[in-house]
Amino acid sequence: MNLEALESWLGLPADSALEVWEGLVTTVQLLTGSVVLAFLLAVPLALAATSGHAWLARLSRGYSAAFRGTPLLVQLFILYYGVSQFEAVRNSPAWWLLEDAFHCGLLALSLNLAAYMAEDLRAGILAVPIGEKEAALALGMSVHQVNRRIVLPAAWRIATPALGNEVIAQLKATALVSTITVLDLTGVARRLSTAAYTTDALVMAGVVYGAITLLIVLAVRLIERRFGPAGRR
């Protein structure tokens, strides 16, 4: 983006405008990265919860209870400040991930969001008519094929509105990474507001968050029209 255009759009000095842009990029990276990773983890968790195997269901429920039952901020602090106190962790291969504030924040956001997405997908799976599953099995499909071709696509369509709400909530949750030194949009806006003794940067950040939320809402509605029951071809 042209720096002069960015300065004019944000109404900030060039150096401050560039910081805000970099903070926005960081926020978008955290949002998109955590949503993708969380969805990849949520799918097996949802399948485990509805598999009929008691130990798999208990494992999935335990994961969801742990991450949905504790504040995200606490999870961030445990991963970034708490785990690093153990020498065994610092000497392990996982340290390359946990020592970096951005990667640590991305991990915490992903693990937390996965618990919520898994519950949405679980509800979607349970809402799929049993007759569709039985018909697919009668045609000779394996359980894996039924899940991949019938259950998961239908559950995803059913859960799309709820998943969209989770993405919007996740956008706001990314602001918490500023507490572990990550200069996302909120972190940059707070620093600029503190330095200038005004709330202009924070107000601007709020407007940007609102604009991104609107884009997410429009994207979810487009997906619903295209892949929802009314839009299926």
C-alpha positions in Angstrom: 0.0 0.0 0.0 1.2 3.5 -0.9 2.4 5.2 2.3 0.9 8.6 1.4 -2.5 7.0 0.7 -2.3 5.1 4.0 -1.4 8.3 5.9 -4.3 10.2 4.4 -6.7 7.3 5.0 -5.8 6.9 8.7 -5.2 10.6 9.4 -1.9 9.8 11.2 1.7 10.7 10.6 3.5 8.5 8.1 5.5 6.5 10.7 2.4 5.9 12.9 0.3 5.0 9.9 2.9 2.4 8.8 2.9 0.9 12.4 -0.9 0.7 12.3 -0.8 -1.1 8.9 1.7 -3.6 10.2 -0.4 -4.1 13.3 -3.4 -4.7 11.1 -1.5 -7.3 9.0 -0.5 -9.1 12.2 -4.1 -9.2 13.4 -5.3 -10.6 10.0 -2.5 -13.2 10.2 -3.5 -14.2 13.7 -7.2 -14.4 12.6 -6.7 -16.4 9.4 -4.0 -18.7 10.9 -6.0 -19.5 14.0 -9.2 -20.1 12.1 -7.6 -22.6 9.7 -5.7 -24.4 12.4 -8.7 -24.5 14.7 -10.9 -25.9 12.0 -8.4 -28.7 11.2 -8.4 -29.6 14.9 -12.1 -29.2 15.4 -13.1 -31.7 12.7 -11.5 -34.8 14.4 -12.7 -33.5 17.8 -16.3 -33.4 16.6 -16.0 -36.8 14.9 -14.6 -38.2 18.1 -17.4 -36.8 20.1 -20.0 -38.4 17.9 -18.1 -41.6 17.0 -19.9 -43.8 19.6 -16.6 -44.7 21.3 -16.8 -43.7 24.9 -13.1 -43.0 25.4 -12.9 -40.8 22.3 -16.0 -38.9 23.3 -14.6 -38.4 26.8 -11.4 -37.1 25.4 -13.2 -34.6 23.1 -15.5 -33.5 26.0 -12.5 -33.0 28.3 -10.7 -30.9 25.7 -13.7 -28.7 25.2 -14.3 -28.4 28.9 -10.7 -27.3 29.5 -10.5 -24.6 26.9 -14.1 -23.4 27.0 -14.2 -23.4 30.8 -11.1 -21.1 31.3 -10.5 -17.6 30.0 -8.4 -17.2 26.9 -6.2 -14.6 28.7 -5.3 -17.2 31.3 -4.4 -19.7 28.6 -2.2 -17.1 26.9 -0.4 -16.4 30.1 0.1 -20.1 30.9 1.6 -20.8 27.5 3.8 -17.7 27.3 4.8 -17.0 30.9 4.0 -20.2 32.8 5.3 -23.0 30.6 8.6 -21.2 29.9 9.6 -21.6 33.5 10.2 -25.3 33.1 13.7 -26.1 31.9 12.5 -29.3 30.2 10.2 -27.2 28.0 13.0 -24.8 27.1 15.2 -27.7 26.1 12.5 -29.4 24.1 11.7 -29.0 20.3 8.5 -27.2 21.3 10.5 -24.2 22.6 11.1 -22.8 19.1 7.3 -22.3 19.0 6.7 -21.2 22.6 9.5 -18.7 22.9 8.1 -16.5 20.1 5.2 -14.3 21.3 3.4 -14.3 17.9 3.6 -18.1 17.5 2.6 -18.6 21.1 -0.4 -16.3 20.7 -1.4 -18.1 17.5 -1.2 -21.5 19.3 -3.4 -20.3 22.2 -5.9 -18.7 19.9 -6.1 -21.9 17.7 -6.5 -24.3 20.6 -9.2 -22.2 22.2 -11.2 -21.7 19.0 -11.0 -25.4 18.2 -13.0 -26.2 21.3 -15.8 -23.9 20.2 -15.8 -25.0 16.6 -15.8 -28.6 17.6 -19.0 -28.1 19.6 -20.6 -26.3 16.6 -19.6 -29.1 14.2 -20.7 -31.7 16.7 -24.2 -30.1 16.8 -24.2 -30.0 13.0 -23.2 -33.7 12.8 -26.0 -34.7 15.2 -28.5 -32.7 13.1 -27.7 -34.7 9.9 -30.7 -37.0 9.3 -29.9 -40.5 10.3 -31.6 -41.7 7.1 -28.8 -40.2 5.0 -26.2 -42.0 6.9 -28.0 -45.3 6.7 -28.6 -45.0 3.0 -24.9 -44.3 2.4 -24.0 -47.4 4.4 -26.5 -49.5 2.6 -24.9 -48.4 -0.7 -21.6 -50.0 0.5 -19.8 -46.9 1.7 -17.4 -47.3 4.7 -17.9 -45.2 7.8 -14.9 -43.0 6.7 -16.5 -42.4 3.3 -19.9 -41.6 4.9 -18.3 -39.0 7.2 -16.3 -37.5 4.4 -18.9 -37.4 1.6 -22.2 -37.1 3.5 -21.9 -36.2 7.2 -19.2 -33.5 7.2 -20.4 -31.5 4.2 -23.9 -31.5 5.6 -22.7 -30.6 9.1 -20.6 -27.8 7.8 -23.6 -26.3 6.0 -25.8 -26.6 9.1 -23.1 -25.1 11.3 -22.1 -22.2 9.0 -23.9 -19.5 10.9 -22.5 -20.6 14.2 -19.0 -20.9 12.8 -19.3 -17.4 11.3 -20.1 -16.1 14.8 -17.0 -17.9 16.1 -14.8 -16.2 13.5 -16.2 -12.8 14.5 -15.5 -13.6 18.2 -12.0 -14.7 17.3 -11.3 -11.4 15.6 -12.0 -9.6 18.9 -10.1 -12.2 20.8 -6.9 -11.5 18.8 -6.7 -8.2 20.7 -5.6 -10.2 23.8 -2.2 -11.1 22.2 -1.1 -7.5 22.9 -0.8 -8.5 26.5 2.1 -10.8 25.6 4.0 -8.2 23.7 2.6 -8.9 20.2 2.1 -5.6 18.4 -1.2 -6.3 16.7 -3.7 -3.6 15.8 -4.8 -3.2 19.4 -1.3 -3.2 20.7 -0.2 -0.5 18.2 -3.3 1.6 18.8 -2.8 1.5 22.6 0.8 2.4 22.3 0.1 5.4 20.0 -2.8 6.6 22.2 -0.6 6.4 25.3 2.2 8.3 23.6 -0.1 11.0 22.3 -2.4 11.2 25.3 -5.5 10.8 23.1 -7.8 8.0 22.1 -7.8 8.8 18.4 -5.8 5.6 17.5 -8.0 3.4 19.7 -11.1 4.9 18.0 -9.5 4.3 14.6 -8.8 0.7 15.6 -12.4 0.2 16.6 -13.5 1.4 13.2 -11.1 -1.1 11.5 -12.3 -4.0 13.6 -15.9 -3.0 12.7 -15.1 -3.0 9.0 -13.4 -6.4 9.2 -16.4 -7.7 11.1 -18.7 -6.5 8.4 -16.6 -8.3 5.7 -16.8 -11.5 7.7 -20.6 -11.2 8.0 -20.9 -10.6 4.3 -18.7 -13.6 3.5 -20.7 -15.9 5.8 -24.0 -14.8 4.2 -22.5 -15.4 0.8 -21.5 -18.9 1.9 -24.9 -19.6 3.3 -26.6 -18.5 0.0 -24.2 -20.6 -2.0 -24.0 -23.8 0.0 -27.0 -23.6 2.3 -30.2 -25.6 1.7 -31.7 -22.9 -0.5 -28.5 -22.5 -2.6 -27.6 -26.2 -3.1 -27.7 -27.4 -6.7 
